[in-house]
Amino acid sequence: MSYVVEMLNIRKEFPGVVANDDITLRLEKGEIHALLGENGAGKSTLMSILFGMYQPDRGTIRLNDKDVRISNPNVANDLGIGMVHQHFKLVENFTVTQNIVLGSESRKFGLVLDLKSASKRIEQLSKQYGLNVDPYAKIEDISVGMQQRVEILKMLYRNAEVLIFDEPTAVLTPQEIVELGKIMKNLIAEGKSIILITHKLKEIKALADRCTVIRRGKSIGTVEVAETSEATMAEMMVGRQVVFKVEKKPAAPGKRVLHVDNLSVKNSKKVLGLKNFSLDVHAGEIVGVAGVEGNGQTELVEAITGLLKAESGSIVFGEESITGSSIRERIEKGIGHIPEDRHKRGLVLDYSLEENMVLEVYRKRPFSRRGLLNKGAIRDYSAGIISSFDVRSGQGGQSIARSLSGGNQQKAIIGREIELNPDLLIAVQPTRGLDVGSIEYIHKRLIEQRDKGKAVLLVSLELEEIMNLSDRIAIVNGGELIGLVNAAETTENEIGLMMAGVKKGERA
């Protein structure tokens, strides 16, 4: 059998952690090969080695039966390897064409940038692979799903034959995920080969031909996807059986904790992103907010947490209005927030994990006294969160937040917020980028908060997660509340229609 790519016995070590321990991966021509593993298992590291961002400490890489040394991403591009990263690498105020030619500019008569013929080629590639991208649009004006297509075009423009997708569906809406699946099938039909880094088993079943599983840096094995159940792959990934169904007893709602009344909020484009929105959340219940990304969820959450100012309407927490309160006051009153963007809003990336765990409490005893930090108390407090939420890093609490895998960063934030024991926990995309084992654990902890009599507001793009965890579900579209339903009495189909803007009772 000849392979397009062979990574043989790859080893890569970072301070305090062996990220890849003797891993072998073989990619056949024209296949979608999934790379499955829990957070911090070493998936992204392995692919960063193939893309030339890291050098292996040991092992060999072969392309089409020839040994190669990929010293940097430009070499990878020249060899026909492209990568779509989890966090896109695009210049916001450039057009699609400018972003795609960046770094491989062709010039007319050696002087002028030839953007016209570049745009033509981009249009042609876009048609060929069913991408529907406008070469003249600015990045800041297009959806996240479209930005991802620009990244795909960037690879095709550079004639990539092997395409690496790193967690490509983490930022997409359900409709965009279906579209991406079609695009991947088109790429394979045109003779490309794909490596898909993911921990979503449903996606692997839908898209991949074979799947290599790695756990804690070691290779567990490669399986044929069609012949392997989701449960088997989950067990290979986390080393134990995983329960997919969320076990919970019926809710016993208590007093009202949050009262959002007729709230209107402007978004970053200075237009109303949330319009006359009203919602109550009670102690001892989880209220889910369902909707396609960009329909007012961000404005709602940022107004409640104090990151955005309300234009009109009011927010009452407990018995008092907090519409004009500062962010710090809201935290002190008992509002916890797991933000949707863990890099922008969740962590100070260049601080240590320990420092990040006390961002909201460092001014209080025992963490500081008379303005001096108590390093010992901070260390003990952080160690508790790190161990109870299984946050994996090379150097424990001393690790710099930036060095953790995305999933471990997420677990650290969730641990920090739950540890504050807030009366209202706002969880936005809490399991984005987490593997099945971690998702199972986080879901348990959210139910536990509810059962302790806390109020939980859950915002997620994963409809399954909303249906599984929520007691009541609020559906938003275009910044308005379309409907409020009891989770036990609704279906995915009904919620899907409401997410598209069809109010209950309007259907023909």
C-alpha positions as CSV (number, residue, x, y, z in Angstrom):
1,M,0.0,0.0,0.0
2,S,1.4,3.4,-0.8
3,Y,0.5,6.3,1.4
4,V,0.4,10.1,0.8
5,V,1.7,10.8,4.3
6,E,3.4,8.6,6.8
7,M,4.3,9.8,10.2
8,L,6.4,7.1,11.8
9,N,7.3,6.8,15.6
10,I,7.0,10.5,16.2
11,R,8.1,11.8,19.6
12,K,7.8,15.4,20.9
13,E,8.5,16.6,24.4
14,F,7.8,20.0,26.0
15,P,8.9,21.0,29.5
16,G,7.2,18.6,31.9
17,V,5.1,16.8,29.3
18,V,5.6,14.2,26.5
19,A,3.0,15.5,23.9
20,N,3.7,12.7,21.4
21,D,5.1,9.4,22.5
22,D,6.0,7.1,19.5
23,I,2.9,7.9,17.4
24,T,2.4,6.5,13.9
25,L,-0.2,7.8,11.5
26,R,-0.6,6.7,7.8
27,L,-2.9,8.7,5.4
28,E,-4.1,7.0,2.2
29,K,-4.8,9.0,-0.9
30,G,-8.4,10.2,-1.2
31,E,-9.5,9.4,2.3
32,I,-10.7,11.4,5.2
33,H,-8.7,10.2,8.2
34,A,-9.9,11.3,11.6
35,L,-7.4,11.9,14.4
36,L,-9.3,11.4,17.7
37,G,-8.2,12.1,21.2
38,E,-9.2,13.9,24.4
39,N,-8.1,17.5,25.2
40,G,-4.4,17.6,25.5
41,A,-3.9,14.1,24.0
42,G,-1.4,15.6,21.5
43,K,-3.5,15.8,18.3
44,S,-2.7,19.4,17.5
45,T,1.0,18.9,18.4
46,L,1.2,16.0,15.9
47,M,-0.4,18.0,13.1
48,S,1.7,21.1,13.9
49,I,4.7,18.8,13.3
50,L,3.3,17.7,9.9
51,F,2.7,21.4,9.1
52,G,6.3,22.4,10.1
53,M,5.4,24.5,13.2
54,Y,7.3,22.1,15.4
55,Q,10.2,19.7,14.8
56,P,9.9,16.2,16.1
57,D,12.5,15.0,18.7
58,R,12.4,11.6,17.0
59,G,10.7,9.8,14.1
60,T,10.3,10.1,10.4
61,I,7.9,11.8,8.0
62,R,7.4,10.4,4.5
63,L,5.4,11.9,1.7
64,N,4.6,9.7,-1.3
65,D,7.3,7.2,-0.1
66,K,10.1,9.8,0.2
67,D,11.6,11.0,3.6
68,V,11.1,14.7,4.1
69,R,12.1,17.3,6.7
70,I,9.5,20.0,7.2
71,S,11.4,22.8,8.8
72,N,8.6,25.4,8.7
73,P,5.1,26.0,7.3
74,N,6.4,27.4,4.0
75,V,8.2,24.1,3.3
76,A,4.9,22.3,4.2
77,N,3.0,24.6,1.7
78,D,5.6,23.8,-1.0
79,L,5.2,20.1,-0.3
80,G,1.4,20.4,-0.8
81,I,0.4,20.3,2.9
82,G,-2.2,22.9,4.1
83,M,-3.8,23.5,7.5
84,V,-6.9,25.2,8.7
85,H,-6.3,26.1,12.3
86,Q,-8.8,26.1,15.1
87,H,-8.4,29.9,15.5
88,F,-8.3,31.3,12.0
89,K,-5.3,33.3,10.8
90,L,-7.0,36.1,8.8
91,V,-6.5,39.9,8.6
92,E,-10.0,41.3,9.5
93,N,-9.9,44.5,7.4
94,F,-8.4,42.8,4.3
95,T,-10.6,41.4,1.5
96,V,-10.9,37.6,0.9
97,T,-8.5,37.9,-2.1
98,Q,-5.9,39.9,-0.1
99,N,-5.9,37.3,2.7
100,I,-5.5,34.4,0.3
101,V,-2.6,35.8,-1.7
102,L,-0.8,37.1,1.5
103,G,2.5,35.3,1.5
104,S,2.3,34.0,-2.0
105,E,1.8,37.2,-4.0
106,S,2.1,37.0,-7.8
107,R,3.1,40.3,-9.4
108,K,2.3,41.7,-12.9
109,F,5.6,42.7,-14.6
110,G,7.3,42.2,-11.3
111,L,5.9,45.5,-9.9
112,V,2.2,45.6,-9.3
113,L,0.3,43.1,-7.2
114,D,-1.9,41.2,-9.6
115,L,-5.1,41.0,-7.5
116,K,-7.4,40.9,-10.5
117,S,-6.1,37.5,-11.8
118,A,-5.8,36.2,-8.2
119,S,-9.5,37.1,-7.7
120,K,-10.4,35.3,-11.0
121,R,-8.6,32.1,-9.8
122,I,-10.2,32.3,-6.4
123,E,-13.6,32.6,-8.0
124,Q,-12.9,29.6,-10.2
125,L,-11.6,27.5,-7.2
126,S,-14.6,28.5,-5.2
127,K,-17.0,27.3,-7.9
128,Q,-15.0,24.0,-8.5
129,Y,-15.3,23.0,-4.8
130,G,-18.8,24.5,-4.1
131,L,-17.5,27.1,-1.6
132,N,-19.6,30.2,-2.7
133,V,-17.0,32.7,-1.5
134,D,-17.0,36.3,-2.7
135,P,-13.4,37.2,-3.4
136,Y,-14.1,40.9,-2.9
137,A,-15.8,40.7,0.6
138,K,-14.0,42.0,3.6
139,I,-13.3,39.4,6.3
140,E,-14.9,41.5,9.1
141,D,-18.2,41.4,7.1
142,I,-18.5,37.7,6.6
143,S,-19.7,34.9,9.0
144,V,-17.4,32.6,10.8
145,G,-18.4,29.7,8.5
146,M,-17.4,31.8,5.5
147,Q,-14.1,32.7,7.1
148,Q,-13.3,29.1,7.4
149,R,-14.0,28.6,3.7
150,V,-11.5,31.4,3.0
151,E,-8.9,29.3,5.0
152,I,-9.8,26.3,2.8
153,L,-9.4,28.4,-0.3
154,K,-6.0,29.6,1.0
155,M,-4.8,26.0,0.9
156,L,-6.3,25.2,-2.5
157,Y,-4.8,28.4,-3.9
158,R,-1.4,27.1,-2.9
159,N,-2.1,23.7,-4.5
160,A,-2.4,21.7,-1.3
161,E,-3.0,18.0,-1.8
162,V,-3.1,17.1,1.9
163,L,-5.5,19.2,4.0
164,I,-5.4,19.3,7.8
165,F,-8.6,20.5,9.6
166,D,-8.1,21.3,13.3
167,E,-11.4,21.0,15.1
168,P,-13.2,22.6,12.1
169,T,-16.7,22.5,13.5
170,A,-16.1,24.0,16.9
171,V,-17.2,27.5,15.7
172,L,-19.9,26.5,13.2
173,T,-23.7,26.5,13.3
174,P,-25.5,23.2,12.6
175,Q,-26.2,24.2,9.0
176,E,-22.6,25.2,8.4
177,I,-21.5,21.9,9.7
178,V,-23.6,20.1,7.1
179,E,-22.2,22.4,4.4
180,L,-18.6,21.7,5.6
181,G,-19.3,18.0,5.3
182,K,-20.3,18.5,1.6
183,I,-17.2,20.6,1.0
184,M,-14.9,17.9,2.4
185,K,-16.6,15.3,0.2
186,N,-16.0,17.6,-2.8
187,L,-12.4,17.9,-1.9
188,I,-12.0,14.1,-1.7
189,A,-13.8,13.7,-5.1
190,E,-11.2,16.0,-6.6
191,G,-8.4,13.7,-5.4
192,K,-7.4,15.5,-2.2
193,S,-6.6,13.7,1.1
194,I,-7.8,15.0,4.5
195,I,-6.8,14.7,8.1
196,L,-9.6,15.7,10.5
197,I,-8.6,16.5,14.1
198,T,-11.8,16.2,16.2
199,H,-13.3,14.7,19.3
200,K,-16.9,14.7,17.9
201,L,-17.8,11.1,17.3
202,K,-20.9,11.9,15.3
203,E,-18.8,13.8,12.8
204,I,-16.3,11.0,12.5
205,K,-19.1,8.5,11.7
206,A,-20.6,10.9,9.1
207,L,-17.3,11.9,7.4
208,A,-14.3,9.7,8.1
209,D,-13.1,6.5,6.4
210,R,-10.5,5.6,9.1
211,C,-9.7,6.9,12.5
212,T,-6.5,6.9,14.6
213,V,-7.0,7.3,18.3
214,I,-4.4,8.8,20.6
215,R,-4.6,9.0,24.4
216,R,-2.2,10.9,26.7
217,G,0.3,11.2,23.8
218,K,0.3,7.5,22.9
219,S,-1.3,5.8,19.9
220,I,-4.2,3.5,20.9
221,G,-4.9,2.2,17.4
222,T,-6.4,2.9,13.9
223,V,-9.9,1.6,13.1
224,E,-12.2,1.4,10.1
225,V,-15.0,3.9,11.0
226,A,-17.8,2.0,9.3
227,E,-17.1,-1.1,11.4
228,T,-16.6,0.7,14.8
229,S,-19.3,2.0,17.1
230,E,-19.2,5.5,18.7
231,A,-19.1,3.8,22.1
232,T,-16.0,1.8,21.2
233,M,-14.2,4.9,19.8
234,A,-15.2,6.9,23.0
235,E,-13.7,4.1,25.2
236,M,-10.5,4.0,23.1
237,M,-10.3,7.8,23.5
238,V,-10.8,8.1,27.3
239,G,-10.0,4.6,28.5
240,R,-13.4,3.9,30.1
241,Q,-17.0,3.7,29.1
242,V,-18.8,7.0,28.6
243,V,-22.4,7.8,29.3
244,F,-23.9,10.0,26.6
245,K,-27.3,10.6,28.2
246,V,-27.4,13.2,30.9
247,E,-29.0,11.7,34.1
248,K,-31.1,14.2,36.0
249,K,-34.2,14.3,38.2
250,P,-37.0,16.8,37.5
251,A,-36.2,20.4,38.5
252,A,-37.6,22.0,41.6
253,P,-37.5,25.7,40.8
254,G,-37.5,28.1,43.7
255,K,-37.5,31.9,43.9
256,R,-36.7,34.1,40.9
257,V,-33.0,34.9,40.7
258,L,-32.7,36.8,37.4
259,H,-35.4,39.0,35.9
260,V,-34.5,40.5,32.5
261,D,-37.2,43.0,31.5
262,N,-37.7,44.5,28.0
263,L,-33.9,44.6,27.5
264,S,-32.5,46.2,24.4
265,V,-28.7,46.2,23.7
266,K,-26.6,47.6,20.9
267,N,-24.0,45.3,19.3
268,S,-20.5,46.2,18.1
269,K,-21.9,47.6,14.8
270,K,-24.0,50.1,16.9
271,V,-27.3,48.6,16.0
272,L,-29.7,46.8,18.3
273,G,-28.5,43.2,18.7
274,L,-31.1,42.5,21.4
275,K,-34.6,43.9,21.2
276,N,-37.2,44.2,24.0
277,F,-36.0,40.9,25.5
278,S,-37.6,39.5,28.7
279,L,-36.7,36.3,30.6
280,D,-36.7,35.0,34.1
281,V,-34.4,32.4,35.6
282,H,-35.3,30.7,38.9
283,A,-33.1,29.0,41.6
284,G,-32.8,25.3,40.9
285,E,-33.4,25.4,37.2
286,I,-31.4,25.5,34.0
287,V,-32.7,27.8,31.3
288,G,-31.2,27.1,27.9
289,V,-30.9,29.8,25.2
290,A,-31.1,28.2,21.7
291,G,-30.4,30.0,18.4
292,V,-28.1,30.2,15.5
293,E,-24.9,32.2,16.3
294,G,-25.2,36.0,16.2
295,N,-28.9,36.3,17.0
296,G,-28.5,38.3,20.2
297,Q,-27.1,35.7,22.6
298,T,-23.8,37.6,23.0
299,E,-25.6,40.9,23.7
300,L,-27.8,39.2,26.3
301,V,-25.0,37.7,28.2
302,E,-22.7,40.7,28.0
303,A,-25.5,43.0,29.3
304,I,-26.2,40.7,32.3
305,T,-22.5,40.4,33.1
306,G,-21.9,44.1,32.6
307,L,-19.6,44.0,29.6
308,L,-22.2,45.9,27.5
309,K,-24.4,48.7,28.5
310,A,-28.2,48.3,28.2
311,E,-29.9,50.9,25.9
312,S,-33.3,50.4,27.6
313,G,-35.0,47.9,29.9
314,S,-33.7,46.5,33.2
315,I,-31.9,43.6,34.8
316,V,-32.9,42.6,38.3
317,F,-30.7,40.1,40.2
318,G,-32.4,38.8,43.4
319,E,-34.3,41.8,44.6
320,E,-32.2,44.6,43.3
321,S,-31.6,46.2,39.9
322,I,-28.1,45.7,38.6
323,T,-28.7,47.5,35.3
324,G,-26.0,50.1,36.2
325,S,-23.7,48.0,38.4
326,S,-20.0,47.5,37.5
327,I,-18.7,44.1,36.5
328,R,-16.9,43.6,39.8
329,E,-20.1,44.4,41.8
330,R,-22.0,41.8,39.8
331,I,-19.4,39.2,40.5
332,E,-19.4,40.0,44.2
333,K,-23.2,39.8,44.3
334,G,-22.9,36.2,43.0
335,I,-22.9,36.0,39.2
336,G,-20.4,33.6,37.6
337,H,-19.6,33.7,33.9
338,I,-18.1,31.1,31.6
339,P,-17.5,33.2,28.5
340,E,-17.9,32.1,24.9
341,D,-14.4,33.3,23.9
342,R,-11.9,31.8,26.3
343,H,-9.0,33.8,25.0
344,K,-10.5,37.3,24.9
345,R,-12.8,37.0,27.9
346,G,-11.8,34.0,29.9
347,L,-8.1,34.0,30.6
348,V,-5.1,36.3,30.8
349,L,-3.0,34.1,28.5
350,D,0.4,35.2,29.7
351,Y,-0.4,34.7,33.4
352,S,0.1,31.4,35.1
353,L,-2.7,29.0,35.7
354,E,-2.6,29.9,39.4
355,E,-2.9,33.6,38.7
356,N,-5.8,33.0,36.4
357,M,-7.7,30.9,39.0
358,V,-7.9,33.9,41.5
359,L,-8.6,36.7,39.0
360,E,-11.9,37.4,40.8
361,V,-10.9,36.8,44.4
362,Y,-7.2,37.9,44.7
363,R,-8.2,41.0,46.7
364,K,-9.9,39.0,49.4
365,R,-8.5,37.0,52.3
366,P,-6.8,34.5,52.5
367,F,-5.4,35.4,49.0
368,S,-4.1,38.8,50.1
369,R,-3.6,40.9,53.2
370,R,-2.9,44.6,53.2
371,G,-2.2,44.6,49.5
372,L,0.3,41.7,49.6
373,L,-0.5,38.4,47.8
374,N,-0.4,35.2,49.8
375,K,1.3,32.9,47.2
376,G,0.7,29.7,49.4
377,A,-3.1,30.3,49.7
378,I,-3.3,31.0,45.9
379,R,-1.3,27.8,45.1
380,D,-3.5,25.6,47.3
381,Y,-6.8,27.1,46.0
382,S,-5.7,26.6,42.4
383,A,-4.4,23.1,43.0
384,G,-7.9,22.1,44.2
385,I,-9.5,23.4,41.0
386,I,-6.8,21.9,38.8
387,S,-7.2,18.4,40.3
388,S,-11.0,18.4,40.6
389,F,-11.5,19.5,37.0
390,D,-8.6,17.4,35.6
391,V,-6.8,20.4,34.1
392,R,-3.8,18.9,32.3
393,S,-0.7,21.0,31.9
394,G,3.1,20.5,31.8
395,Q,3.9,22.3,35.0
396,G,0.6,22.3,37.0
397,G,-0.4,25.7,38.4
398,Q,2.9,27.3,37.3
399,S,2.1,26.6,33.6
400,I,1.4,29.7,31.5
401,A,-2.3,29.7,30.4
402,R,-1.3,30.1,26.7
403,S,0.6,26.8,26.8
404,L,-2.5,24.6,27.6
405,S,-4.6,22.9,25.0
406,G,-7.9,24.7,24.2
407,G,-9.9,22.1,26.1
408,N,-7.8,22.3,29.2
409,Q,-8.1,26.1,29.2
410,Q,-11.8,25.7,29.0
411,K,-11.9,23.2,32.0
412,A,-9.8,25.7,34.1
413,I,-12.3,28.5,33.4
414,I,-15.3,26.3,34.3
415,G,-13.6,25.1,37.5
416,R,-12.8,28.7,38.5
417,E,-16.4,29.9,38.0
418,I,-18.0,26.9,39.7
419,E,-15.6,27.2,42.6
420,L,-17.0,30.7,43.3
421,N,-20.3,29.0,44.1
422,P,-22.4,31.7,42.3
423,D,-26.1,32.1,42.7
424,L,-26.4,32.6,39.0
425,L,-24.0,30.7,36.7
426,I,-24.0,31.9,33.1
427,A,-22.5,29.2,30.9
428,V,-21.8,30.1,27.3
429,Q,-20.7,27.3,25.1
430,P,-19.3,25.5,28.2
431,T,-18.3,22.4,26.3
432,R,-17.0,24.0,23.1
433,G,-13.8,22.2,22.3
434,L,-14.1,19.5,25.0
435,D,-13.9,15.7,24.5
436,V,-16.7,13.3,25.5
437,G,-15.2,12.4,28.8
438,S,-14.9,16.1,29.8
439,I,-18.3,17.0,28.4
440,E,-19.9,14.2,30.6
441,Y,-18.1,15.7,33.7
442,I,-19.1,19.3,33.0
443,H,-22.7,18.4,32.3
444,K,-22.8,16.6,35.7
445,R,-21.4,19.7,37.4
446,L,-23.9,22.0,35.8
447,I,-26.8,19.7,36.9
448,E,-25.2,19.6,40.4
449,Q,-25.3,23.4,40.5
450,R,-29.0,23.3,39.6
451,D,-29.7,20.6,42.3
452,K,-27.9,22.8,44.9
453,G,-30.6,25.4,44.3
454,K,-28.5,27.6,42.0
455,A,-29.8,29.3,38.8
456,V,-28.1,28.4,35.6
457,L,-28.4,30.2,32.3
458,L,-27.0,28.0,29.5
459,V,-26.2,29.4,26.1
460,S,-25.1,26.9,23.5
461,L,-25.1,26.3,19.8
462,E,-25.2,22.6,20.3
463,L,-28.9,21.8,20.2
464,E,-28.4,18.4,21.7
465,E,-26.7,20.0,24.7
466,I,-29.6,22.5,25.2
467,M,-32.2,19.7,24.9
468,N,-30.3,17.4,27.3
469,L,-29.5,19.9,30.1
470,S,-32.3,22.5,30.1
471,D,-35.5,22.5,32.0
472,R,-36.9,25.4,30.0
473,I,-35.6,26.6,26.6
474,A,-35.7,30.2,25.3
475,I,-35.4,30.5,21.5
476,V,-33.9,33.6,20.0
477,N,-33.8,34.9,16.4
478,G,-32.8,38.3,15.2
479,G,-32.3,39.5,18.8
480,E,-35.9,38.7,19.8
481,L,-37.4,36.0,22.0
482,I,-39.3,33.8,19.6
483,G,-40.6,31.4,22.2
484,L,-40.2,29.7,25.6
485,V,-40.8,26.0,25.9
486,N,-40.5,23.2,28.4
487,A,-37.6,20.9,27.4
488,A,-39.6,17.8,28.2
489,E,-42.4,18.8,25.9
490,T,-40.6,19.8,22.8
491,T,-38.6,18.3,19.9
492,E,-35.4,19.2,18.0
493,N,-37.6,19.9,15.0
494,E,-39.8,22.4,16.8
495,I,-36.9,24.2,18.2
496,G,-35.1,24.2,14.8
497,L,-38.1,25.9,13.2
498,M,-38.2,28.5,15.9
499,M,-34.5,29.1,15.6
500,A,-35.3,29.9,11.9
501,G,-37.7,32.5,13.1
502,V,-41.0,30.6,12.9
503,K,-43.1,31.4,16.0
504,K,-45.0,28.7,17.8
505,G,-48.5,28.3,16.2
506,E,-47.5,30.1,13.0
507,R,-46.9,26.9,11.1
508,A,-49.2,26.1,8.2
